[in-house]
Amino acid sequence: MSLKEQITEDMKAAMRAKDMERLGTIRLLTAAMKQKEVDERIELDDAAVIAVIDKMVKQRKDSITAFEQGGRADLAAKEAAELTVLQAYLPARLSAEEVAAEVKAIVAEIGAKGPGDMGKVMGAVKARLAGKADMGQVSAAVKAALAG
């Protein structure tokens, strides 16, 4: 079963269980997936669905930070609940050590010498680690690998 089909089945289950918070979040996700399909005139595969979920997770984390700074704990809690639902669809994340090892291997494959090769390395890393690691963490690992 593809990730897209799994999300649809989970939406049906949430409807049956009358779990309105979960249902609302899954509907937001399906709307974002449909929007991407319409905009780009493509059928999303699992990697593209994970990219959509990653984007939504990042938005939720940014919103939680902004709401907490603004003293809106109620809105931060709502965003945190959505974040929990979304993260359930992401594959297991790599640890910092695993990310660093992958980055070092890619730097060696490409033959990158210094910070000027950051773009080439990030392109290869994004292709290999998409959905498996937080790209902010990956970027820091690439900078460290190219600096040292």
Secondary structure, DSSP 4 states (H G I P E B T S, - for coil): --HHHHHHHHHHHHHHHT-HHHHHHHHHHHHHHHHHHHHHT----HHHHHHHHHHHHHHHHHHHHHHHHTT-HHHHHHHHHHHHHHHTTSPPPPPHHHHHHHHHHHHHHHT--SGGGHHHHHHHHHHHHTTTS-HHHHHHHHHHHHH-
